Amino acid sequence: MLDEILEYLNLAPGKIIVDATMGTAGHSLGILGRILPGGRLIGIDCDEESLELCRMRLVDFSATCEFVHSNFVDIDRQLKKIGISHVDGMLFDLGVSSFQLNKAQRGFSFQNDGPLDMRLDTHAAFSAYDLINNLDEEELSSVLWNFGEERWHNRIARLLVEERRKQPISTTLQLVGIVIRSIPYKYRHKYYRIHQATRTFQAVRIAVNKELEALETVLEKAVSLLKKNGRICVISFHSLEDRIVKHAFKKFAMDGLIKIITPKPITVSELEQIANPASRSSKLRVGERI
């Protein structure tokens, strides 16, 4: 959604913009092209490896960019540290980047074998291995339902507990195999239009990184950090995230803090879906500070 972001952020030379989920700098590069000369970009990412890639990609703009290794939930503290009180725009592109998914050793992918990790910040103490091997059956079931809306959450949780009694569940393909075996045979293809492990991996990743709690917290902070007429753009990739953003924006609007620019979320064009199938579920919501 690069074109949509560049349009809805209402960019102009001299503006201060936060890319709160810098990823591999795809959006950042486009934003820089619209805010120079005189503008400033603050790029935040909790993935140190991604941030280093951004530094190399944007080396020609190093005088204009701040690269911040942090979870975006600390956005207020990080901006204060670099002497910024308010900004003209913020972008949150949620979820996992293709850069992270394509690295099997990061443990996000159910298509390639790797360690059961899923930490966005590799310095974090709690990993997917810890969650899968230590939560009890009821807790596992709750995670799979609340964060993945997985129909067979009870069966998957039960088999996970049974299997880990034999040996620790330590790899992504071990987890995939257990998930598939948990689903009644007649539903393995009939019920699932996506890979059978998609919802389980989503749920575990969200729980490990506390993504939904962080999103709820940062939206409150972000609105207070916007200048008048400043805009906040949020791209979500599943209904749980989108629901949080939708309800938060409605609350902010009722409180007289923002004007909702997108009454209905913007979705990707058919052309972008063809070029980038991973974008098909993305939704963009935009608000403007009053």
Buried (B, 14 or more C-beta within 10 A) or exposed (E): BEEBBBBBBBBEEEBBBBBBBBBBBBBBBBBBEBBBEEBBBBBBBBBEEBBEBBBEBBEEBEEBBBBBBBBBBBBBEBBEEEEBEEBBBBBBBBBBBEBBBEBBEBBBBBEBBBBBBBBBBEEBEBBBBBBBBEBEBEEBBBBBBBBBBBBBBBBBBBBBBEBBEEEEBBBBBBBBBBBBBBBEEEEEEEEBEEBBBBBBBBBBBBBBBBBBEBBBBBBEBBBEBBBEEBBBBBBBBBEBBBEBBBEBBEBBBEEEBBBBBBEEBBBBEEEBBEEEEEBEBBBBBBBBBE
